[in-house]
């Protein structure tokens, strides 16, 4: 407070006009400043002297003067308080310093991580606060590692090496939630004791140790390997459980040790490898669609011989043109037929011993039930004529409905329905022959167990002759039955005219069948060439440009393409130059461009291989052949739109920013298989760790999930595999599963250099397995 301010406040006090705030400010100034206090005393003495001299004490209102004794007392109290507070501060400072030295280090809930080059991961953060910079996890951060390896440096000197596939969330500075994955945790100091890994089924509490865990998404069991020290396995409710000591490996079911297991023979990764070597990066989006017309063009700069001479290319005048077949092996075959000669009729059900003809489908029930049109009201029969189904209901009263279940059998890939021939007889209300003058039709509706109504054929009414007559329904507009779901064909008899009843005498359902058949030499690329033909050079001069001597598929041909690839055999060894390859699908006028350097173009000596993109419109599917895979049957290329047909998620729409992807999908397309697919991808390298991961979709109706086995093998020997009959996630989801194999110790009879094969095997052919991405990688001794 300045001298002028001090004098002003003293005058206000002595004159009785000081406010409470001004009085408090003056009091504080007097307590801390002896010179201000002396000034106040001078003014107070002067004020009192004037009052006494003028003898007007009784007329002047006593102001709220601060008594000097009070000021002195307050000053003494302030001095004592300052001393006490100073001593307390010193004690507090000493305590804080001792706390930092003697108690565990309280660190922020923040973890740093780094990943091996080539890893595939996603890091997201919860909350509304500002997201941390870089590869940093804070409370609520979620790390999904789809493929590769990551190293986490957690608070309190806890370090983890995580192998994909894995998902984890940092709960706090001492708790990491692990939803699934394989990881080694190393607690290097006493400060880290109490660190907890929380899984969906238990809490693993460190008691000074190094331990590893390994479990798949959705698994009820978890492998626990205690390498050093010990851990405690608590319940998810926090109830303390048992102790697992070092050098012990167990399978946990909740907090219970279900069984002892053999320690991991090659252990967990202990260091982050500098990179992973990607051996297979397959998104299942390349191959040839069935029943399409393809045209191939190529820039003249794409192919050169080893001397640099250019191939002339394939231009508009010399296009390479072929049709991929629809894999149909039996056209207009009778799929289902019966004349009902042995039918017995009870209630609303007509039963018979067996179907006269059955082809491509599982045998449906040997009975037909009849209901009043578009209702669930059961009908009855006239039972006047044997050997036919004389349904009792007037067409003007709604007619009748019945249905057939169509499930493709194990050997059938698809059925394209073509027609249905129905033998009928016109009867009256008592089941006897009816005169002419009536009009009728039979409507067919195809319904999928997942997709719902797939199509309807309504030919409209036409006159009915007296007595027996035949109706033929054209079913070619209905979609192809591919076995991805169960189908029901509803038949609905309708018509006009009183006394108009219909007896069903026979039915015959026809269609084009694609039957499962093994690939033969005749349809293998260049099957008519000997091994010498494929290796010997036929060029006459090093200065002449290279030329092709064979194409697969053959130009202007129509053949099945079991490899899903296009190949060109040249007369001499070749190499890439620059330029583009154009692949046009004339059937839907889509075109793809592959640029030299693309992984979809490769050269092996004299053979150029092209893996064409399998383009599909949003919400569509098509049979076809996967590029570079061996399969006994075509697969289904699928681009789900998220409208509930296969999946019920808006994010699967290709016109949205997500480009039609959910979960672990790296691209909008999928492939659906109900037969084994197989691929050789390299040879065994000793001392390497191989990791296999793939993404699997679970459709809206997960009751049809077939289960799977993913197997890594060489010859007849299984090296490692992952088998599950349980969906890896909830409906409407795409999830990553995977496993690893170490080649440090090889099985008997297996040697470095032996071929490596990956197989994906649906456990049941009653449903389809949806795949979106496959990754196979290897790391060497670094990191092990």
C-alpha positions in Angstrom: 0.0 0.0 0.0 1.4 3.4 -1.0 1.8 6.3 1.5 -1.1 8.1 -0.1 -3.3 5.0 0.1 -2.4 4.5 3.7 -3.3 8.1 4.7 -6.6 7.9 2.8 -7.6 4.6 4.6 -6.6 6.2 8.0 -8.7 9.3 7.3 -11.7 7.1 6.3 -11.2 5.1 9.6 -11.0 8.2 11.8 -14.0 9.8 10.0 -16.1 6.7 10.3 -16.6 6.2 6.5 -14.4 3.1 6.0 -15.9 0.0 4.5 -15.3 -3.6 5.7 -13.0 -4.4 2.8 -11.0 -1.1 3.3 -10.7 -1.8 7.0 -9.4 -5.3 6.3 -6.8 -3.9 3.9 -5.7 -1.3 6.4 -5.5 -3.9 9.2 -3.4 -6.2 7.0 -1.0 -3.3 6.2 -0.6 -2.3 9.8 0.2 -5.9 10.8 2.9 -6.4 8.3 4.5 -2.9 8.1 5.8 -1.2 11.3 6.3 2.1 9.6 2.6 2.1 8.6 1.7 1.3 12.2 3.7 4.3 13.4 2.0 6.6 10.9 -1.4 5.3 12.2 -0.4 6.0 15.8 0.6 9.6 14.9 -2.8 10.2 13.2 -4.7 8.6 16.1 -2.9 10.7 18.7 -3.5 13.8 16.7 -7.2 12.9 16.3 -7.7 12.2 20.0 -5.9 15.5 20.9 -8.2 17.5 18.7 -11.2 15.8 20.1 -10.1 16.6 23.7 -9.1 20.2 22.9 -12.4 21.0 21.2 -14.3 19.4 24.1 -16.7 17.8 21.7 -16.2 14.1 22.6 -19.8 13.6 23.3 -20.9 15.0 19.9 -18.5 13.0 17.8 -19.4 9.4 16.9 -16.7 7.0 18.0 -15.1 5.6 14.9 -14.1 1.9 14.6 -10.6 2.7 15.6 -8.2 -0.3 15.6 -6.9 -0.4 19.2 -3.1 -0.3 19.4 -3.1 -3.1 21.9 -5.1 -5.2 19.4 -2.7 -4.3 16.7 0.2 -5.3 18.9 -1.5 -8.5 19.9 -2.3 -9.4 16.3 1.3 -8.6 15.4 2.6 -11.0 18.0 0.1 -13.6 16.9 1.2 -13.2 13.3 4.8 -13.6 14.3 4.0 -16.8 16.2 1.8 -18.1 13.3 4.5 -17.4 10.8 7.0 -19.4 12.9 4.6 -22.3 13.3 3.7 -22.4 9.6 7.4 -22.2 8.6 8.2 -25.1 10.9 5.2 -27.1 9.5 6.3 -26.4 6.0 9.7 -27.7 6.8 8.2 -30.8 8.3 5.9 -31.3 5.3 8.8 -30.8 2.8 10.8 -33.4 4.7 7.9 -35.8 4.7 7.3 -35.3 0.9 11.0 -36.0 0.2 11.0 -39.1 2.4 7.7 -40.3 0.6 9.4 -39.9 -2.8 12.4 -41.9 -1.7 10.7 -44.5 0.4 7.3 -45.2 -1.3 6.6 -46.7 -4.8 6.9 -44.3 -7.7 3.5 -42.9 -8.6 3.7 -42.5 -12.4 1.1 -41.2 -14.8 -1.0 -43.9 -16.6 1.0 -43.7 -19.8 2.7 -46.4 -21.9 4.9 -46.1 -24.9 5.0 -48.7 -27.6 6.8 -49.4 -30.8 6.2 -52.1 -33.4 8.3 -54.1 -35.7 8.4 -52.7 -39.3 5.6 -54.3 -41.3 3.2 -54.7 -38.4 -0.5 -53.9 -38.9 -2.2 -52.2 -35.9 -4.8 -49.6 -34.8 -4.5 -47.3 -31.8 -7.6 -45.5 -30.6 -8.2 -43.3 -27.5 -11.3 -42.9 -25.4 -12.6 -39.7 -23.7 -12.9 -36.1 -24.9 -9.5 -35.0 -24.0 -6.7 -34.3 -26.4 -5.2 -37.5 -27.8 -1.6 -38.2 -27.0 1.0 -37.7 -29.7 2.7 -40.7 -31.4 2.6 -44.3 -30.2 1.5 -43.5 -26.7 -1.2 -45.2 -24.7 -3.0 -43.4 -21.9 -5.9 -44.6 -19.7 -8.6 -45.9 -22.0 -6.3 -46.3 -25.1 -7.0 -49.4 -27.1 -4.4 -51.2 -29.2 -5.4 -53.8 -31.8 -2.5 -55.6 -33.3 -3.7 -57.6 -36.3 -0.3 -58.8 -37.5 3.2 -58.4 -36.3 4.9 -57.7 -33.0 4.8 -54.7 -30.6 6.8 -53.7 -27.5 5.0 -51.9 -24.7 6.9 -50.0 -22.0 4.4 -49.6 -19.2 4.7 -47.6 -16.0 6.7 -49.0 -13.0 9.3 -50.7 -15.2 7.0 -53.2 -16.8 7.8 -54.3 -20.3 5.8 -56.5 -22.7 6.4 -58.1 -26.1 3.1 -58.7 -27.8 2.5 -61.0 -30.8 -0.5 -60.6 -33.1 -3.4 -61.1 -33.2 -3.9 -59.2 -29.9 -6.1 -56.5 -28.4 -5.5 -54.6 -25.2 -6.6 -51.5 -23.3 -4.6 -49.5 -20.7 -6.9 -49.3 -17.7 -4.5 -47.5 -15.3 -0.8 -47.4 -14.4 -0.9 -50.9 -12.9 -3.6 -52.6 -15.0 -3.6 -53.7 -18.6 -6.8 -55.3 -20.0 -6.0 -58.0 -22.6 -9.0 -59.2 -24.6 -6.9 -61.8 -26.5 -3.4 -62.3 -27.7 0.1 -63.7 -26.9 2.4 -61.7 -24.8 5.5 -61.9 -22.5 5.5 -59.6 -19.5 8.7 -58.8 -17.8 8.7 -56.9 -14.4 12.2 -55.7 -13.9 12.1 -54.0 -10.5 10.2 -54.3 -7.2 8.3 -51.1 -8.2 6.4 -53.2 -10.7 5.1 -55.8 -8.3 1.3 -55.8 -8.3 1.1 -55.1 -12.0 -2.1 -56.9 -13.3 -3.1 -58.4 -16.6 -6.9 -58.5 -16.7 -8.4 -60.9 -19.2 -12.1 -61.5 -19.7 -12.0 -64.5 -17.3 -9.3 -63.7 -14.6 -6.8 -61.2 -13.2 -3.2 -62.3 -13.3 -1.3 -60.3 -10.6 2.5 -60.1 -10.7 4.4 -60.9 -7.6 7.9 -60.2 -9.0 8.3 -62.3 -12.1 8.3 -62.8 -15.9 5.2 -64.5 -17.3 3.6 -65.2 -20.7 -0.1 -65.6 -21.7 -1.6 -67.0 -24.9 -5.3 -67.2 -25.9 -7.5 -66.6 -28.8 -10.4 -64.2 -29.0 -13.6 -65.7 -27.5 -11.6 -68.5 -25.9 -12.8 -69.6 -22.4 -9.3 -71.0 -21.6 -5.9 -69.2 -21.4 -2.4 -70.5 -21.4 -0.3 -69.1 -18.5 3.5 -69.7 -18.5 5.4 -68.5 -15.4 9.0 -68.2 -16.4 10.4 -66.5 -13.2 9.1 -65.6 -9.8 5.4 -66.2 -9.3 1.9 -64.8 -10.0 -1.5 -64.8 -8.3 -4.6 -65.7 -10.3 -7.5 -63.6 -9.0 -11.1 -63.7 -10.0 -12.6 -60.9 -12.1 -14.5 -59.9 -9.0 -11.2 -59.1 -7.3 -11.3 -62.2 -5.0 -7.7 -63.4 -4.4 -6.9 -66.8 -5.9 -4.0 -69.3 -6.0 -0.3 -68.8 -6.6 1.4 -70.1 -9.7 5.2 -70.6 -9.2 8.0 -70.3 -11.7 8.8 -73.0 -14.3 5.2 -74.0 -14.5 2.8 -73.8 -17.4 -1.0 -74.3 -16.9 -4.3 -74.0 -18.8 -6.6 -71.7 -16.9 -10.4 -71.8 -16.9 -11.3 -68.8 -14.9 -9.2 -69.0 -11.7 -9.1 -72.8 -11.8 -6.1 -74.7 -13.2 -7.8 -77.0 -15.7 -4.6 -78.9 -16.5 -0.8 -78.7 -16.6 0.6 -78.1 -20.1 4.0 -78.5 -21.6 6.1 -75.4 -21.5 6.3 -73.6 -24.8 9.3 -75.4 -26.5 10.6 -72.2 -28.0 9.3 -69.7 -25.5 8.0 -66.2 -26.1 9.7 -63.4 -28.0 11.9 -61.5 -25.6 12.9 -58.7 -27.9 11.3 -56.6 -30.6 12.5 -57.7 -34.0 13.6 -54.9 -36.3 11.1 -56.1 -39.0 8.9 -58.9 -40.0 9.3 -60.6 -43.4 5.9 -60.8 -45.1 5.6 -64.0 -47.0 1.9 -63.9 -47.9 -0.3 -60.8 -48.0 -3.6 -62.0 -49.3 -6.8 -60.0 -49.2 -8.9 -62.5 -51.2 -9.8 -59.9 -53.8 -8.1 -61.4 -56.9 -9.3 -64.1 -59.2 -11.6 -64.7 -62.2 -15.3 -64.5 -61.8 -17.4 -67.3 -63.4 -19.4 -66.8 -66.5 -17.7 -63.6 -67.6 -16.1 -62.3 -70.8 -12.6 -60.9 -70.3 -10.5 -58.8 -72.7 -6.8 -58.3 -71.9 -4.5 -55.5 -73.3 -0.9 -54.7 -72.5 1.4 -51.7 -73.2 4.4 -52.6 -75.4 6.8 -51.5 -72.7 5.7 -54.1 -70.1 7.7 -57.1 -71.1 11.4 -57.3 -72.3 13.8 -60.1 -72.8 17.0 -60.2 -70.8 18.8 -58.2 -73.5 16.2 -55.4 -73.2 14.3 -56.2 -76.4 10.6 -55.2 -76.1 7.6 -57.5 -76.5 5.1 -55.9 -78.9 2.3 -55.8 -76.3 -1.3 -56.5 -76.8 -3.3 -53.7 -78.4 -6.9 -53.2 -79.4 -6.4 -55.0 -82.7 -4.8 -58.1 -81.1 -6.7 -58.4 -77.8 -6.6 -61.5 -75.7 -10.2 -62.5 -75.2 -11.8 -65.5 -73.4 -14.9 -66.5 -71.5 -14.7 -68.0 -68.0 -17.3 -70.8 -67.7 -20.0 -70.9 -65.0 -18.7 -74.3 -63.8 -21.9 -75.9 -64.8 -21.5 -79.6 -65.4 -25.2 -80.6 -65.8 -27.5 -78.3 -67.7 -31.3 -78.3 -67.2 -31.1 -81.4 -65.0 -34.0 -82.6 -63.0 -33.3 -81.6 -59.4 -36.4 -82.8 -57.7 -39.4 -84.7 -59.1 -42.3 -87.0 -58.0 -45.6 -88.2 -59.4 -47.2 -88.8 -55.9 -48.5 -92.2 -57.0 -48.0 -93.6 -53.5 -49.3 -90.6 -51.6 -51.3 -90.9 -48.4 -53.3 -87.9 -47.1 -53.9 -87.1 -43.5 -55.0 -83.8 -42.0 -53.3 -81.2 -44.2 -50.2 -83.3 -45.0 -49.6 -85.5 -48.0 -46.8 -88.0 -47.4 -45.1 -90.4 -49.8 -42.2 -92.9 -49.5 -39.5 -91.1 -51.5 -38.8 -88.6 -54.2 -38.7 -90.2 -57.7 -35.7 -88.0 -58.7 -33.2 -86.1 -56.6 -30.1 -84.4 -57.9 -27.7 -81.8 -56.3 -29.7 -81.2 -53.0 -30.2 -83.0 -49.7 -33.4 -85.0 -49.7 -36.2 -82.8 -48.5 -39.0 -84.1 -46.3 -41.1 -86.7 -48.1 -44.3 -84.8 -47.4 -46.0 -81.6 -48.4 -48.2 -79.6 -46.1 -51.0 -77.4 -47.4 -52.4 -74.1 -46.1 -55.0 -71.6 -47.1 -53.4 -69.0 -49.3 -51.3 -66.5 -47.4 -52.4 -67.8 -44.1 -51.4 -70.5 -41.6 -54.9 -72.1 -41.7 -54.5 -75.8 -42.4 -56.5 -77.3 -45.3 -57.8 -80.8 -45.9 -58.2 -83.1 -48.9 -61.1 -84.4 -50.9 -59.6 -87.9 -50.8 -61.6 -88.8 -53.9 -58.8 -89.8 -56.2 -55.8 -91.9 -55.2 -52.3 -91.1 -56.6 -52.7 -87.3 -56.5 -53.0 -84.6 -53.9 -56.6 -83.3 -54.2 -56.4 -80.2 -52.0 -59.8 -79.0 -50.8 -60.1 -75.2 -51.1 -61.8 -73.0 -53.7 -59.5 -70.6 -55.6 -61.9 -67.8 -54.8 -61.4 -68.7 -51.1 -57.7 -68.1 -51.3 -56.3 -71.2 -53.0 -53.5 -73.2 -51.4 -49.9 -72.8 -50.4 -47.1 -75.4 -50.0 -43.3 -75.3 -49.9 -40.1 -77.3 -50.5 -36.8 -76.9 -48.7 -33.8 -76.8 -51.0 -30.4 -77.5 -49.3 -27.4 -78.1 -51.7 -25.6 -81.4 -51.0 -21.9 -81.7 -50.4 -20.9 -82.2 -54.0 -22.9 -79.3 -55.5 -21.3 -75.9 -55.7 -24.4 -74.0 -57.1 -27.8 -74.5 -58.7 -29.3 -72.1 -61.2 -33.0 -72.9 -61.3 -34.4 -72.9 -64.8 -38.0 -74.2 -64.7 -40.6 -76.1 -62.8 -43.2 -78.3 -64.5 -46.4 -78.8 -62.5 -49.1 -81.3 -63.5 -52.5 -80.3 -62.2 -56.2 -81.3 -62.5 -59.2 -79.1 -62.3 -61.8 -80.3 -59.8 -65.0 -78.9 -58.2 -65.9 -78.5 -54.6 -66.4 -82.2 -54.1 -63.2 -83.3 -55.8 -64.8 -84.5 -59.0 -63.9 -83.3 -62.5 -64.7 -79.6 -63.2 -65.9 -78.0 -66.4 -63.9 -75.4 -68.2 -64.3 -71.7 -67.8 -61.8 -71.2 -65.0 -58.6 -69.3 -64.9 -55.6 -70.0 -62.7 -51.8 -69.7 -62.1 -49.1 -71.1 -59.8 -46.8 -68.5 -58.2 -43.2 -69.4 -57.1 -41.4 -67.5 -54.3 -37.7 -68.2 -53.3 -36.8 -67.4 -49.8 -33.3 -67.6 -48.2 -32.9 -68.5 -44.5 -30.7 -65.5 -44.1 -31.5 -63.2 -47.1 -35.3 -63.4 -46.9 -37.3 -63.1 -50.1 -34.9 -63.6 -53.1 -37.3 -63.5 -55.9 -40.9 -64.1 -57.1 -42.3 -65.6 -60.4 -46.0 -64.8 -61.1 -47.0 -65.8 -64.6 -50.5 -64.4 -64.3 -53.8 -66.2 -64.8 -54.5 -68.3 -67.9 -57.5 -70.5 -68.9 -57.7 -74.0 -67.4 -58.7 -76.9 -69.6 -61.0 -79.5 -68.2 -59.2 -82.5 -66.6 -55.5 -82.7 -66.2 -53.2 -80.0 -67.5 -49.6 -78.8 -67.2 -48.1 -75.5 -66.2 -44.4 -74.7 -66.7 -42.9 -71.9 -64.6 -39.8 -70.0 -65.9 -37.6 -69.7 -62.9 -34.5 -68.3 -64.7 -35.0 -64.9 -63.1 -34.4 -66.3 -59.6 -30.9 -65.9 -58.2 -28.4 -68.8 -58.1 -28.5 -71.1 -55.1 -24.9 -71.2 -53.8 -25.2 -73.1 -50.6 -24.4 -70.1 -48.4 -27.8 -70.5 -46.8 -30.9 -72.8 -46.8 -33.6 -72.0 -49.4 -37.4 -72.6 -49.4 -39.4 -72.6 -52.6 -43.0 -71.6 -51.9 -45.7 -72.7 -54.4 -49.0 -70.8 -54.4 -52.0 -71.9 -56.4 -54.4 -69.1 -57.2 -57.3 -68.6 -59.7 -60.8 -67.4 -60.4 -64.3 -68.9 -60.6 -66.5 -70.6 -58.1 -66.1 -74.3 -57.5 -62.6 -74.1 -58.6 -60.3 -76.6 -56.9 -56.9 -77.9 -57.9 -55.3 -81.3 -57.5 -51.5 -81.6 -57.6 -50.5 -84.7 -59.7 -46.7 -84.2 -60.2 -43.9 -81.7 -60.0 -40.5 -81.6 -61.6 -38.0 -78.9 -60.6 -35.1 -78.3 -63.1 -31.9 -76.3 -63.1 -28.2 -76.0 -64.1 -25.9 -77.7 -61.5 -22.3 -76.9 -60.8 -20.9 -80.1 -59.4 -17.7 -80.4 -57.3 -14.9 -81.8 -59.4 -11.2 -82.1 -58.9 -8.9 -80.1 -61.2 -7.5 -82.2 -64.0 -4.4 -81.9 -66.2 -6.5 -80.8 -69.1 -7.4 -77.5 -67.4 -4.0 -76.8 -65.8 -2.0 -73.9 -67.3 -0.1 -75.1 -70.3 -1.2 -78.7 -69.6 -0.2 -79.9 -73.1 3.4 -78.7 -72.6 6.2 -80.9 -71.2 8.5 -79.5 -68.5 11.2 -79.0 -71.1 8.8 -76.9 -73.2 8.4 -74.6 -70.2 12.1 -74.1 -69.6 13.9 -74.3 -72.9 14.5 -71.2 -74.9 13.1 -71.2 -78.4 14.2 -67.7 -79.6 16.4 -67.7 -82.6 18.4 -64.5 -81.9 19.2 -62.4 -78.9 18.3 -59.3 -81.0 14.8 -60.5 -81.7 11.9 -59.3 -79.4 10.3 -61.9 -77.2 7.1 -63.5 -78.3 4.5 -65.6 -76.5 3.9 -69.1 -77.6 0.9 -70.0 -75.4 -1.8 -68.3 -73.4 -3.8 -69.5 -70.4 -6.8 -69.3 -70.9 -6.5 -69.8 -74.6 -7.5 -66.9 -76.8 -11.1 -67.0 -77.9 -11.8 -69.9 -75.6 -14.3 -70.9 -72.9 -13.0 -72.9 -70.1 -12.9 -73.2 -66.3 -10.1 -71.4 -64.6 -9.3 -73.3 -61.4 -6.2 -71.3 -60.7 -8.0 -67.9 -61.1 -4.9 -66.6 -62.9 -3.9 -65.6 -66.4 -0.5 -66.7 -67.8 1.6 -66.0 -70.8 4.4 -68.4 -71.9 7.2 -66.7 -73.8 9.8 -68.1 -76.1 12.7 -66.9 -73.9 13.3 -65.7 -70.3 11.7 -62.3 -69.7 11.8 -59.4 -67.3 9.7 -56.4 -66.5 10.0 -53.0 -68.2 7.4 -50.3 -67.4 3.8 -49.8 -68.3 0.3 -51.2 -67.7 -1.9 -54.3 -68.1 -5.6 -53.6 -68.7 -8.2 -56.2 -67.8 -11.7 -55.5 -68.9 -14.8 -57.5 -67.9 -17.1 -57.0 -70.8 -20.0 -58.7 -69.0 -20.4 -55.7 -66.6 -18.0 -53.3 -68.4 -15.7 -52.9 -65.4 -12.0 -52.4 -66.0 -8.9 -52.8 -63.9 -5.4 -51.5 -64.5 -2.3 -53.3 -63.1 1.0 -51.2 -63.2 4.4 -52.9 -63.5 5.6 -53.2 -59.9 2.2 -54.4 -58.7 2.3 -57.6 -56.5 -0.4 -59.0 -58.9 2.1 -59.2 -61.8 5.0 -61.7 -61.5 7.6 -63.4 -63.7 9.1 -66.9 -63.3 11.6 -67.5 -66.1 9.5 -67.5 -69.2 6.1 -67.2 -67.7 4.2 -64.0 -66.9 1.4 -64.5 -64.3 -1.4 -62.0 -63.9 -3.7 -62.1 -60.8 -6.8 -60.1 -61.9 -8.9 -58.0 -59.4 -12.3 -59.6 -58.8 -14.4 -56.5 -58.9 -18.0 -56.6 -57.6 -20.7 -54.0 -57.1 -21.7 -53.2 -53.5 -24.1 -55.9 -52.2 -23.4 -58.4 -54.9 -21.7 -61.9 -55.1 -20.4 -64.1 -57.8 -18.9 -67.6 -58.1 -15.3 -67.6 -59.2 -11.7 -69.0 -58.8 -9.2 -67.5 -56.4 -5.9 -66.5 -57.9 -3.0 -68.7 -56.8 -5.0 -71.0 -54.6 -5.8 -74.7 -55.2 -9.4 -75.6 -54.6 -11.7 -78.5 -55.6 -14.5 -76.0 -56.2 -15.2 -72.4 -57.0 -15.5 -69.9 -54.2 -18.0 -67.1 -53.7 -16.6 -63.6 -54.1 -18.8 -61.3 -51.9 -19.1 -57.5 -51.4 -21.5 -57.1 -48.5 -23.5 -53.9 -48.3 -24.5 -54.1 -44.7 -28.3 -54.2 -45.5 -28.8 -57.3 -43.4 -28.5 -59.8 -46.3 -25.2 -61.1 -44.9 -24.2 -58.3 -42.4 -26.3 -55.6 -40.9 -24.0 -52.6 -40.6 -24.1 -49.3 -42.4 -20.2 -49.1 -42.4 -20.2 -51.9 -45.1 -21.7 -49.5 -47.7 -19.0 -48.7 -50.2 -20.3 -45.1 -50.7 -19.4 -44.2 -47.1 -16.0 -42.9 -46.0 -15.1 -46.2 -44.5 -15.3 -47.7 -48.0 -17.3 -50.7 -47.0 -15.1 -52.1 -44.2 -15.7 -53.0 -40.6 -13.5 -54.4 -37.8 -10.3 -56.0 -39.2 -11.3 -55.7 -42.9 -8.5 -54.1 -45.0 -10.7 -54.0 -48.1 -14.4 -54.1 -48.9 -14.5 -57.6 -50.5 -14.7 -61.0 -48.9 -14.5 -64.6 -50.2 -16.8 -67.3 -48.9 -15.7 -70.9 -48.9 -17.3 -74.2 -48.0 -14.4 -76.3 -49.3 -10.7 -76.4 -48.5 -8.4 -73.9 -50.1 -4.7 -74.6 -50.3 -1.6 -72.7 -51.2 2.1 -73.4 -51.3 4.0 -70.2 -50.4 7.7 -71.0 -49.7 10.1 -73.3 -48.0 11.1 -73.9 -44.4 13.9 -71.7 -43.0 15.6 -73.1 -39.9 15.4 -71.0 -36.7 12.5 -68.8 -37.8 9.2 -68.0 -36.2 6.3 -68.1 -38.6 3.1 -66.2 -37.8 -0.3 -66.8 -39.5 -3.3 -64.6 -39.1 -6.5 -64.2 -41.0 -9.8 -62.3 -40.5 -13.0 -64.2 -40.3 -16.5 -62.7 -40.6 -19.5 -63.7 -38.5 -22.7 -63.0 -40.4 -26.0 -61.7 -39.0 -27.2 -65.3 -38.6 -24.2 -66.8 -36.8 -26.1 -70.1 -36.3 -24.8 -71.0 -39.7 -21.1 -70.5 -38.7 -19.3 -73.6 -39.9 -16.2 -73.5 -37.8 -12.7 -73.8 -39.3 -9.2 -75.2 -39.2 -6.2 -73.1 -40.4 -3.2 -75.4 -40.9 0.4 -74.9 -41.7 1.9 -78.1 -43.1 4.6 -79.6 -45.2 3.8 -82.8 -47.1 1.6 -84.9 -44.9 3.0 -83.3 -41.7 1.0 -80.7 -39.8 3.4 -78.2 -38.3 0.9 -76.0 -36.5 -2.9 -75.3 -36.7 -5.7 -73.4 -35.2 -9.1 -75.1 -34.9 -12.4 -73.7 -33.6 -16.1 -74.3 -34.0 -17.0 -71.1 -32.1 -17.5 -67.8 -33.9 -14.5 -65.5 -33.2 -16.8 -62.6 -32.4 -20.5 -61.5 -32.2 -22.8 -61.3 -35.2 -22.0 -58.5 -37.7 -18.3 -58.6 -36.9 -15.0 -59.3 -38.6 -12.3 -60.6 -36.3 -8.6 -61.6 -36.6 -7.4 -65.0 -35.4 -4.0 -66.5 -35.7 -1.1 -68.7 -34.4 2.6 -69.1 -34.7 5.2 -71.9 -35.3 8.9 -72.0 -34.6 11.2 -73.9 -36.9 14.1 -74.1 -34.4 13.3 -77.7 -33.7 11.8 -79.6 -36.7 9.7 -82.8 -36.6 11.4 -86.0 -37.6 11.8 -86.3 -41.3 11.3 -82.6 -41.9 14.2 -80.5 -43.1 15.0 -76.9 -44.0 14.0 -76.3 -47.6 10.9 -78.5 -47.5 7.8 -76.7 -49.0 5.4 -74.8 -46.7 1.6 -75.0 -47.4 -1.2 -73.1 -45.8 -4.7 -74.6 -45.8 -8.0 -73.0 -44.7 -10.6 -75.7 -44.0 -14.3 -75.1 -43.2 -15.2 -77.5 -40.4 -18.7 -78.1 -41.9 -19.9 -77.8 -45.5 -23.4 -76.8 -44.3 -22.3 -73.2 -44.1 -19.8 -70.8 -45.7 -16.7 -69.3 -44.0 -16.2 -65.6 -44.8 -12.5 -64.6 -45.2 -11.1 -61.1 -45.7 -7.4 -61.1 -45.2 -4.5 -63.6 -44.7 -1.0 -62.6 -43.5 1.9 -65.0 -43.1 5.2 -63.6 -41.9 8.5 -64.8 -40.6 11.2 -63.4 -38.2 14.7 -64.7 -37.8 16.8 -65.1 -34.7 16.4 -61.4 -33.8 13.8 -60.9 -31.1 13.8 -64.6 -30.1 
